[in-house]
Amino acid sequence: MRLLTVRGRSREELRGRLMAAGFSDLISEQVASRLADVGLIDDHAFAKDLVERGRLKGLASSAVRRDLLVKKVPSEVIESVLAGYGSQDKARALEIAARKVKSLEHLDPSVAYRRLSGFLGSRGFDAEIVSETCRQTLAGDLSVPECAECD
């Protein structure tokens, strides 16, 4: 029960923790099933919560998917909760970049481009979205350098 008080967990993640603590596979499965039956673990609700946290952090769909996989959420649940999330990646990247660019205005354009692209990349956005977003965002105030590494 202490495992569930720290944060939510997926069914498989909980089973894995129980087995790592020395419980048999059968006992781990029974405990996970019982907790799911009484509503203490719910993969779908857990995944929706992680997606919402990813949205608030400004993460791309690929980063959220990776987090869900690490937490051992079943793939069918991942597909269900991420439906439509990936289509918003471009808009999310533009929104994040618009906020970030204010702190980059004093920098040389090539440095600003590099920092903004690194920032977006660290949020899990793919190279195409990063490059396009950086060019669009920086074009207003800064000239965007042609950069073979950035494309």
Buried (B, 14 or more C-beta within 10 A) or exposed (E): EEBEEEEBBBBBBBBBBBBEEEBEEEEBBEBBEEBBEEEBBBBBEBBBBBBEEBBEEBBBBBBBBBBBEEBBBBEEBBEBBBEEBBEEBBEBBBBBBEEBBEEBEEBEBBEBBBBBBEBBBEBBBBEEBBBBBBBBBBEEEBEBBEBEEBE
